[in-house]
Structures are given as structure tokens and as C-alpha cells.
Amino acid sequence: MVGVFVPFLMVYLTSALIAVVAVPLIMKKVPPNGLYGFRTPKTLSSPEIWYEANRMSGIYLFWASVAAMFIDGSLQMALGSWNPGKLFTLLMSINFGTLMAAVAMSLAYLRKL
């Protein structure tokens, strides 16, 4: 049981961690830096662009994580009889897909700034 439980816990913890990391970005608490945030040449060129781009990126990441957790939970309940390895792969793919959607939306928003 533990061998199956740990990978599925990792699916939810990954999404939860991304949501938690997004909150300081949303609150504009992360100054321009080289490690944490939505770093592009454009965002690093101006503090105003940095804070606004990171605020929206944080919002997109937060809601993408919430969506991933909801979809993952729904699929796990609906497909619980699936092979655990295949189900884990599906759930991690959904997490990756929602994360990529957040990145795409962040890039689209950045183009408007």
C-alpha cells in the first residue's frame, strides 16, 4: 500500500508546492533576481515589468496548480482501478500540462506589457 501511496502523494505535493511558491509572486514580494520568478530579458529590464509580469505569472501558476489538484483527484477517483503506474503517469502529465499552460499564458501576458 505504501509503495502506491507515496507516488500519488508526490503528485499532490508537487501541485501544492507550486501554489505556495506562487503566492509571494502574486503579492509582489519577490524583487528582481536571478533565481526565483518569471525571468526573461524583458522582466529583468524594469522593476515595474518584473513585478507585474510576476504577479500575473503567480496567479496563473496558482490556479494551474489548483486545477491540476482538482483534475488529479477526480481522475484518481474515477480511474482508481487502473494500473497505478499508468495512473501516476497520467496525473503527472496533467500537472505538467497545467504548468505549461500557465507558462504560455504568462508569456502571452508579458508580450502585452
N, C-alpha and C positions, 0 to 999 in steps of 0.2 A: 504494500500500500504506500509506504513512504517513497519508494522508488518512482511511483507515478505521481505522487502529490507534489514533490519538490519541483519538477519542471513546470507544472501548472501554476504553482505559486510564483515562480520566476516570471511567468507571463504577466501576471497582475502587478508584481513588484516593479517590473520594468516600466509599465504604464504609469504607475503611481509615482515613481521616481521622476519621470519626465514631467508630470504635472507639478510636482513640488519644485523642481528646478525652474519651471516656467513662471512661478509666482513672483520672484524678485524682478524678473524681466518686465512683467506686467506693471509692477509698482514703480518702475523706473529707478530701481535701487542699484543697478549694475552699471558702473561707469565704463567708458570705452577701455578695452583691454585686449590682450592677445589670446585669452584662454576661454572666456565664458561670454556667450552671447551670439548674436547674429552678426558675424564678422565678414564684411565684404569691403573692398576698397571704398565704396560709397558710404557705408555706415561709419567707417573709421575716419572719413574726411570731415565730419562735422558732428559735434555733440548733439545738436538738435535732431539730425537724421538718425544718429545712433539710438537715442532714447525712444524716438517714435517708431522706428523700424523694430527695435527690440520689444517694445510694448505690444505691437501687433503680432510679432512672431511668438511672443509668450502666450498671447490669447489663443492663437492658432494651435500651438503645442498643447496648451492646457485642454482645450476642447477636443483635440485629436486623441489625447490620452483618455479622456472620459469616454469618448465614443468607442475607442478600442476596448476599454474595460467592459462596456455595456455589450458590445458585439461579441467579445470573447465569452462573457458569462452566458449570453443567450445561446451561442453555438455549443458551448460545453454542456449546457443542459439538454439541448436538442440532439446533440450527436455524442452523448456520453458513452454510448456503446461502441463507438469507433475504436480502432486501434489507437492506443494512447500516443504512439509516436507520430502517426499521421495527424491526429487532432492537435498535438503540440505544434507541429509544423504549420498547420493551417492558422492557428491562433497567433503564432509569431509572425507569420506572413501578413496577417491583418494588422498587427501592431506596426510592422514596417511600412505597410501601405498607408496607414493613417499618418505616420510620421512623415512620409514623403509628400503626402497631400499638404501637410502643414508647411513644409519647406517650400513647396511650389507656390502656395498662397502667400507666404512671406516674400518670396522673390517677386511675385506679381505686385504686391503692395509696395515694395521697395522701388519698383520702376515708376510708380506714380509720385514718389516723393521728389 
